[in-house]
């Protein structure tokens, strides 16, 4: 411990042990998110003597996204990864679920005490799950002023669901005989909850029934749900979304499009979809405003170009990112700046090294690669002043690969990760030296389409077509649109639209737990029935995609700067899924209608469970016939590399299946 350190800071795990912070689904939480603390390693004992019930409760088996299965001890402590390691956030058994989020009174108390406005502060949650704040002995004797200042402090530092409903000033807090605040006495005191936030009530029977369904799923009182409030703001997530869509089939006898719901995830919108009257086009107003936002950039002349053999890569520790770094070094880059965020108790360099191990590319020549701690959501990308100035001055290319790939969240939730960094990257590309801006988008964000449905290899259209509905694809369209406007002003922009990014063609390495299609396929195999589809299936090996991006990252041709990067080599869906049968998995191919009827059998042990909502109403955006995708620029780019598109051969498919078997995915 150092002077000034918090007494809640634990630091890091001791030797021969590992600490995990997991969510309710026993999966790692994101940076700075609160989860439960688990301990794994040789120090974890067999259990409690003569207490099998407590042993079963506290000693659990955890399957991580990389396929590892670990025996872990469940501490009951809530914690998060902070800059100095693990920071305790209280006990799980002290928590109360409010609006779908776990809330601990002590965490709210700490925030209020940090204001140093009162000498005594206590927070309790009553039987109606109302957060009540009690205050005593203000440091300045100005009646009412300290309380209003404290409310403003809470509004600034606490999320909406953690805001106290009542603020009660006392002469002194009641204390029990043990010297601690008597919280039972506080709960017995009368309080005034002041003004309530107006909530939109159901206006018809459908909305009333939906309100009951949401209240049950989200574990909320109906009085706390407004019919115009977002499902996700209330604590909804992908698994609850799947459960909700199943409940809708039971209650209303029909399914809805998940992407139409995500456009506007409210009870009011859901009711119109269920009535069949939700056909009007809905598009985020913020998305249209962001796409047209003023560009604070003055393009530099070509004479100010930096060294194109020095390349910046954002999201360098992601699945695609590490392969791009590998490919850049293989093509002869003199230096690659790998931008990685600190997190999970690890430094940026440690996280990058871990990504190299997970993706089996530990052989990289790190003498030509340097890891920089960065945060894409911050000004100057969260880089230190010295680091930013060096990258700005010397480097001549940037590959913007970082993104929050989440197909459930709405556009507004993804803006900080997927849209705001584009403006910072533009500033970097036209700062002290000019840089080629290489943007990794997605084929699902393609917006220039012919009347026959052919996807053109052109910049983003001024308005997105109606099929770009989910937040992630919309965020990529906004990015493309912003960069097209920048390109028209003189910024050098290469745009890459990958299709279905698959395993490494040499090692078979992939990340199936993060791939919706792979989860669908695994879940279908678990059901014993896989949907039969008549199409030419896309499969782009991640290493080939990375080689293409790395080769063209230091080149720019104005008329050939958009690349639709699917793999046009033939592969039928039947032959693709047959490779899983050859790997020893038994299943039947059935019609999509018959397959959908089996989805009622999906439970929490089935891989389909968390993505079920995307398939109750058909296949939305996952699978499409690649024959209508224009790719003349990409094809010319492949020839320029002196390469050919990878053949989708049985040997290639076998390599991918072998890896999935190694990590026990199939």
Helices and strands as residue ranges (DSSP letters): E 9-11, E 17-22, E 35-41, H 52-58, E 59-63, E 69-82, E 85-91, G 92-94, E 95-98, E 101-104, H 105-114, E 118-125, E 131-138, H 145-157, G 160-162, E 166-170, H 183-188, H 205-218, G 222-224, H 238-252, H 258-263, H 267-274, H 285-291, G 302-304, E 307-314, H 319-330, E 335-340, H 348-358, G 366-368, E 369-373, G 379-382, H 385-394, E 395-400, H 411-418, H 420-429, E 436-440, G 443-445, H 471-488, E 493-498, E 501-502, G 512-514, H 516-527, E 529-531, E 540-541, H 542-552, G 558-560, E 562-565, H 573-582, E 588-590, H 592-597, G 598-601, G 609-614, G 626-628, H 632-640, H 650-662
